[in-house]
Amino acid sequence: MVLRIARKEATEMLRDGRFRWAVGIVFILLVGAFLAGWKHYADVETQRMAAQEADREIWLTQGEKNQHSAAHFGTYAFKPTMPLTALDQGVLPYTGVSVFMEAHSVKDAAFRPAEDATTVQRLGSLTAASTLQLLVPLLLILLAFSAFAGERDQGTLRQILSLGVPRSTLAFGKALGVASPLMLLILPATVLGVAALVLLAGPGSPMWSLGRAALLVGVYVVYFVIIIMLSLVVSARASSSRTALVALLGFWLLTSFIVPRLVTDAAEAIHPTPTSIAFRDSVRAGLTALPSWSDRVAEIETRLMDEHEVESPEAIPASVAGYALFEAERDETDVRRAHMAALGHRYEQQKTATEFGAVLSPLLAVQLLSMGVAGSDYAHHRHFADAAEEYRYDYVQVLNQDMIDQNAGWDFTVDRAMWEQIPPFDYTSPTAGWATRHYGLSLLVLVFWAAMLLFVTPIAIRQMNVA
């Protein structure tokens, strides 16, 4: 009986030319956005690998110089992009693509694509994720708003129920009827995306992207089920199909545009972030509190004179400059990392506040989970930036330690043999489990919406007015 009802609903939709046009347009937009995103991903990855190889060659061929001069010569870390960013670019246009790593400097990524965007691009770009998050739910609403209200308006609802069809069976059949034609849109796009991941990603693309893709599909399926159940509830309780359509369109407009903006503005107001000038001033204040270079050198000279039992700084059989550079780098890095960590904690607080706000709009939970699973969120960016900072600190301290080991002064030089001792930057992206745990609250809120509607839908169907 359920399949018969679903087949009847699906057949009516497929015969409706308006539905075919709507599905066709959404499908074209979805596939076009994905292909454009995939081309962008492939281009960016090709350029990144070429830039990384070129930068490594520049580092190895920098010539003879003092170790600390090489530390200031620096090197770059280029952020890799994950294949699923072809689906959801998240905050990637605003977080930068490379980090310049040198002594006495903890930097965030620079060269943000948004800075080079044209006026039209600043209005927003169509991505596969935005199509799935905004247009597909709108399509589902247009398909399901008349599920019960339309039957009631036509006087056929009473006739169907008088035949002994249970209300729950009717509701389940109509839900399948709405979902079945949607598969004509989702399944080809999903197959295309998986095929692209498997066949086109290349050796630089880890296979765990398939696991992330499966998780991402699950998130969107739950979201679509929520929209379908909500549409059935409203259609069952509304006095007419027109009322149901207005109510559902109002919900879509409210939860898709108004609530997300209000929640993000509230998160910023509750947990404000400092301006770039204020942040720079706070870091400078922390560095000013450290010993000056002359005071640090004097303290190290006194300590080494006592350690080596000599009477003058000139008699110290050790590199005072090397020790001073090593300890200054350590102390300055601690200050800069503390401020970066505090800023990252503030962003994390904003993210948590937004997750709580998803109680008012399931779209917020889906957006956060989509970016997190795709690897295009701030958390993944911070993971990369932290890895680059660890690499920067390690290689700078290796050079400073070599000055100590060589008892080297400012006029001492080393060559390529030293540069080769610094391994190339090798970044490993976090796992899908890491991303899921990071957005556990969003996942919980999405499950809450689904559970709430699973509880409410049978009640609304039982209390549905058939007249």
C-alpha positions in Angstrom: 0.0 0.0 0.0 2.8 2.4 0.9 4.6 1.8 -2.4 1.4 2.2 -4.3 0.7 5.5 -2.8 4.3 6.6 -3.4 4.1 5.5 -7.0 0.9 7.5 -7.5 2.4 10.7 -6.0 5.6 10.3 -7.9 3.7 9.7 -11.2 1.6 12.8 -10.8 4.7 14.9 -10.1 6.6 13.5 -13.1 3.7 14.3 -15.3 3.7 17.9 -14.1 5.8 19.9 -16.6 6.5 22.5 -13.9 8.1 19.9 -11.7 10.3 18.6 -14.6 11.4 22.2 -15.3 12.2 22.9 -11.7 14.2 19.6 -11.2 16.0 20.2 -14.5 17.0 23.7 -13.5 18.2 22.7 -10.0 20.1 19.7 -11.5 21.9 21.9 -14.0 22.8 24.4 -11.3 24.0 21.7 -9.0 26.1 19.9 -11.5 27.4 23.2 -13.0 28.4 24.5 -9.6 30.1 21.2 -8.7 32.1 21.1 -12.0 33.1 24.7 -11.5 34.2 24.0 -8.0 36.1 20.9 -9.0 38.0 22.8 -11.7 38.9 25.4 -9.2 40.1 22.7 -6.8 42.2 21.0 -9.4 43.7 24.4 -10.6 44.5 25.4 -7.0 46.1 22.1 -6.1 48.3 22.1 -9.3 49.5 25.6 -8.5 50.1 24.8 -4.8 52.3 21.7 -5.6 54.3 23.7 -8.2 54.7 26.6 -5.7 55.8 24.2 -2.9 58.4 22.6 -5.2 59.7 25.9 -6.4 59.9 27.3 -2.8 61.9 24.2 -1.7 64.3 24.7 -4.5 64.8 28.3 -3.6 65.5 27.3 0.0 68.1 24.8 -1.0 69.9 27.1 -3.4 70.0 30.2 -1.2 73.8 30.1 -1.0 76.2 30.5 1.9 75.1 32.6 4.8 74.8 32.8 8.5 72.3 30.4 10.1 70.1 33.2 11.4 70.2 35.0 8.1 68.7 31.9 6.6 66.1 31.8 9.4 65.0 35.3 8.2 65.3 34.3 4.6 62.4 32.0 5.4 60.2 29.6 3.5 56.5 29.2 2.7 53.9 26.7 3.7 51.1 26.4 1.1 47.8 25.2 2.4 46.5 22.1 0.6 42.8 21.9 -0.3 40.6 18.9 0.1 38.6 17.4 -2.8 35.3 18.1 -1.1 35.9 21.8 -1.2 34.7 21.5 -4.8 31.3 21.0 -3.1 31.6 23.5 -0.3 34.3 26.2 -0.3 33.2 27.4 3.2 35.5 30.2 4.5 38.4 29.3 2.2 38.2 32.6 0.2 38.7 34.5 3.5 41.5 32.5 5.3 44.5 32.8 3.0 46.5 30.2 1.1 50.1 30.4 2.3 52.1 31.2 5.4 55.5 32.8 5.3 57.7 31.2 8.0 60.7 33.1 9.4 62.4 33.8 12.7 60.7 36.0 15.3 57.3 35.9 13.6 54.1 33.9 14.1 51.9 34.7 11.1 48.5 33.6 9.8 47.9 32.7 6.2 48.0 35.5 3.6 46.8 36.0 0.1 43.1 35.6 0.6 41.2 35.0 -2.6 38.4 37.3 -1.4 40.8 40.3 -1.6 41.0 39.8 -5.3 37.3 39.2 -5.9 35.5 41.5 -8.3 32.4 43.5 -7.3 30.1 40.8 -8.8 32.0 38.0 -7.0 31.6 39.8 -3.7 27.8 39.4 -4.0 28.3 35.7 -3.5 29.0 32.7 -5.7 26.8 29.7 -6.4 28.2 26.5 -5.1 26.9 23.0 -5.0 26.6 23.3 -1.2 24.4 26.5 -1.5 22.3 24.7 -4.1 21.7 21.8 -1.7 21.1 24.0 1.3 18.8 26.5 -0.3 17.3 25.5 -3.6 16.6 21.8 -2.9 14.7 22.5 0.3 12.6 25.1 -1.6 11.9 22.4 -4.3 10.9 20.0 -1.6 8.5 22.5 -0.1 6.9 23.2 -3.5 6.5 19.4 -4.0 5.0 18.6 -0.5 3.0 21.6 0.6 -0.2 20.3 -1.0 0.3 16.7 0.1 -2.7 16.7 2.5 -4.0 20.3 2.1 -4.4 19.9 -1.6 -6.3 16.6 -1.2 -8.5 18.3 1.4 -9.2 21.2 -0.9 -10.2 18.8 -3.7 -12.4 16.7 -1.4 -10.4 13.5 -2.0 -8.8 13.2 1.4 -12.0 12.0 3.1 -12.6 9.5 0.2 -9.1 8.0 0.6 -9.4 7.6 4.3 -12.9 6.1 4.0 -11.3 3.2 2.0 -9.6 2.1 5.2 -6.1 3.5 4.4 -4.4 4.2 7.7 -3.3 7.7 8.1 0.3 6.7 8.9 0.5 4.6 5.7 -0.8 7.5 3.7 1.7 9.9 5.3 4.6 7.5 4.7 3.5 6.9 1.1 3.3 10.6 0.4 6.8 11.2 2.0 8.2 8.5 -0.3 6.4 10.0 -3.2 8.0 13.4 -2.6 11.4 11.8 -2.0 11.4 9.5 -5.0 11.5 12.1 -7.8 14.1 13.9 -5.8 16.4 10.9 -6.3 16.4 11.8 -10.0 18.2 15.0 -8.9 20.4 13.7 -6.1 21.6 10.3 -7.3 23.2 11.4 -10.6 24.9 14.3 -8.8 26.2 11.9 -6.1 27.4 9.4 -8.6 29.2 12.2 -10.5 30.8 13.5 -7.3 32.0 10.0 -6.2 33.4 9.3 -9.7 35.3 12.6 -9.7 36.8 11.8 -6.3 37.9 8.3 -7.4 39.0 9.0 -11.0 40.0 12.6 -11.2 41.5 13.5 -7.8 45.0 12.2 -8.6 47.7 10.9 -6.2 47.5 14.0 -3.9 44.0 13.2 -2.9 43.6 10.8 0.1 41.0 8.1 -0.3 39.5 9.0 3.1 37.7 11.7 1.1 35.2 9.0 0.2 34.5 8.5 3.9 33.9 12.2 4.3 31.7 12.2 1.2 29.6 9.5 2.7 29.2 11.5 5.9 28.4 14.6 3.9 25.7 12.7 2.0 24.2 11.5 5.3 24.0 15.1 6.7 22.1 16.3 3.6 19.8 13.3 3.6 18.8 14.0 7.2 18.3 17.6 6.3 16.0 16.8 3.4 14.1 14.3 5.6 13.5 17.1 8.1 12.2 19.4 5.4 9.9 16.7 4.0 8.5 15.9 7.5 8.0 19.6 8.3 6.1 20.1 5.0 3.8 17.1 5.8 3.1 18.5 9.2 2.2 21.9 7.9 0.2 20.5 5.1 -1.7 18.3 7.5 -2.5 21.1 9.9 -3.1 24.0 7.5 -6.6 25.0 6.6 -5.8 25.2 2.9 -3.0 24.5 0.5 -2.4 28.2 0.0 -2.0 28.6 3.8 0.4 25.7 3.9 2.5 27.2 1.0 2.7 30.6 2.7 3.7 29.1 6.0 6.4 26.9 4.5 7.8 29.6 2.3 7.9 31.9 5.4 9.8 29.2 7.3 12.2 28.7 4.4 12.9 32.5 4.2 13.2 32.9 8.0 15.5 29.9 8.5 17.6 30.4 5.4 18.3 34.1 5.5 17.1 35.9 8.6 17.9 33.6 11.5 21.4 32.7 10.3 22.3 36.4 10.0 20.8 37.2 13.4 22.5 34.3 15.1 26.0 35.1 13.6 25.6 38.8 14.6 24.6 37.7 18.1 27.6 35.4 18.3 29.9 38.2 17.3 28.2 40.6 19.9 28.5 38.0 22.7 32.1 37.0 21.8 33.6 40.0 20.0 36.9 39.6 18.2 39.6 42.4 18.4 40.4 44.5 15.3 43.6 43.8 13.5 45.1 46.9 15.0 44.1 46.1 18.6 45.4 42.5 18.1 48.7 43.8 16.8 49.0 46.2 19.7 48.3 43.5 22.3 51.0 41.3 20.8 53.5 44.2 20.8 52.7 44.9 24.4 53.5 41.3 25.3 56.8 41.4 23.4 57.7 44.7 25.1 57.4 43.0 28.5 60.2 40.6 27.5 63.9 41.4 28.2 65.5 43.6 25.7 68.2 42.2 23.4 71.0 43.9 25.4 69.6 42.7 28.7 69.2 39.2 27.4 72.8 39.1 26.0 74.1 40.5 29.3 72.2 37.8 31.3 73.5 35.0 29.0 77.1 36.3 29.2 76.9 36.3 33.0 75.5 32.8 33.1 78.0 31.4 30.6 80.9 33.1 32.4 79.9 31.3 35.6 79.3 28.0 33.8 82.7 28.0 32.0 84.5 29.8 34.9 86.0 32.6 32.8 86.5 36.2 33.7 85.4 38.1 30.6 82.7 37.7 27.9 85.5 37.4 25.2 86.7 34.3 26.9 83.4 32.4 26.8 83.9 29.3 24.7 80.3 29.3 23.4 78.1 31.2 21.0 76.5 34.0 23.0 74.6 35.1 19.9 73.3 31.5 19.4 72.0 31.2 22.9 70.4 34.6 22.8 68.7 33.9 19.5 67.5 30.5 20.7 66.0 31.9 24.0 64.6 35.0 22.3 62.8 32.8 19.7 61.4 30.6 22.5 60.1 33.5 24.6 58.7 35.5 21.7 57.0 32.5 20.2 55.3 31.8 23.5 53.9 35.3 23.5 52.7 35.2 19.9 51.2 31.7 20.3 49.3 32.7 23.4 47.7 35.6 21.6 46.9 33.5 18.5 45.4 30.8 20.8 43.2 33.4 22.5 42.0 34.6 19.1 41.3 31.1 18.0 39.4 30.4 21.3 37.2 33.4 20.6 36.4 32.1 17.1 35.6 28.8 18.7 33.2 30.5 21.1 31.5 32.1 18.2 31.2 28.8 16.5 29.7 27.2 19.6 27.2 30.0 20.0 26.2 29.6 16.3 25.7 25.8 16.9 23.3 26.6 19.8 21.5 29.0 17.4 20.9 26.1 15.0 18.1 25.1 17.3 16.2 27.9 15.5 17.3 26.9 12.1 18.5 23.5 11.0 20.3 25.1 8.1 22.9 26.5 10.5 23.8 23.0 11.7 24.0 21.8 8.1 26.2 24.7 7.0 28.6 24.1 9.9 28.7 20.3 9.3 29.1 20.7 5.6 32.1 23.0 5.9 33.6 20.9 8.7 33.3 17.6 6.7 34.5 19.3 3.5 37.5 20.7 5.3 36.7 24.3 4.3 36.0 25.6 7.8 38.1 27.7 10.2 39.0 24.7 12.4 40.8 23.0 9.5 42.5 26.3 8.6 43.7 26.7 12.1 45.0 23.1 12.1 47.1 23.9 9.1 48.3 27.2 10.5 49.3 25.5 13.8 51.2 22.8 11.8 53.0 25.5 9.8 53.9 27.3 13.1 55.3 24.1 14.6 57.4 23.6 11.5 58.6 27.3 11.6 59.7 27.1 15.2 61.4 23.8 14.8 63.5 24.8 11.8 64.4 28.2 13.2 65.6 26.5 16.4 67.5 23.9 14.5 69.4 26.8 12.8 69.9 28.6 16.2 71.1 25.4 17.8 73.6 24.9 15.0 75.1 28.3 15.9 75.4 27.1 19.4 76.9 23.7 18.4 79.4 25.4 16.0 80.2 28.2 18.5 79.3 30.5 15.6 79.1 34.3 15.6 77.5 36.6 13.2 80.2 36.2 10.6 80.0 32.4 10.5 78.4 30.9 7.4 77.0 27.5 6.3 76.0 26.1 2.9 73.5 23.8 1.3 74.5 20.8 3.5 72.8 22.8 6.4 69.7 23.7 4.3 69.2 20.0 3.4 69.0 19.2 7.1 65.7 21.1 7.2 63.1 18.7 5.9 60.4 20.1 3.6 57.1 21.1 5.1 54.8 18.0 5.1 51.2 18.6 6.3 48.7 15.8 7.1 45.1 16.9 7.2 42.9 15.7 10.1 40.7 12.7 9.8 36.9 12.7 9.2 36.5 11.6 12.9 38.3 14.7 14.0 36.0 16.9 12.0 32.9 15.1 13.3 34.0 15.5 16.9 34.7 19.1 16.4 31.1 19.6 15.2 29.4 17.2 17.6 27.0 19.9 18.9 25.9 20.7 15.3 25.3 17.0 14.7 23.3 16.8 18.0 21.2 19.7 17.0 20.4 18.2 13.6 19.5 14.9 15.2 17.3 16.9 17.6 15.4 18.5 14.7 14.9 15.1 13.1 13.8 13.4 16.4 11.4 16.3 17.2 9.7 16.0 13.8 9.6 12.2 14.0 7.6 12.7 17.2 5.4 15.6 15.9 4.6 14.2 12.5 2.4 11.2 13.7 0.6 13.5 16.1 -0.2 16.0 13.3 -1.4 13.2 11.0 -3.7 11.7 13.7 -5.2 15.1 14.5 -5.5 16.1 10.8 -8.9 17.6 9.8 -10.2 15.7 6.7 -13.1 17.9 5.9 
